[in-house]
């Protein structure tokens, strides 16, 4: 009986440690911006900044994006945070490639035409940023109030 009770205590302690180390989901924000025309092969074009409301300590958990181009467009695309860019593998998708970076910072799309590509109008630029607040910061704020 003592061995079973000891094992139960270890399991419960492990579960509470994992729960304490897992960041709490805080929310998400959505932003859209006007399209851009990418006309010169090899030259990068940036969209306007995409901003949303997030607590100052919120961290990106996952990003979803979408944009629209004509069929067959030869275009490279990135989604950029002030600290780094994420190469996009298609006009729609989601990634955790920027996870841990500040969700309060603006993002922007970056596009570049391939060599010998025709000019392209890129429309429907949108991001959804799911963010989390670190568990320690949330616990400190709750205790301090």
Protein Blocks (a to p, Z undefined) as FASTA:
>chain_A
ZZmmmmmmmmmmmmmmmmmmpccdfbdcdddddddddfbghiacddddddddddfkbccf
bdcddddddehiacddddddfkbccddfbfbdcdfklgoiafkbccdddddddehiacdd
dehiacdddddddfklmmmmmmmZZ
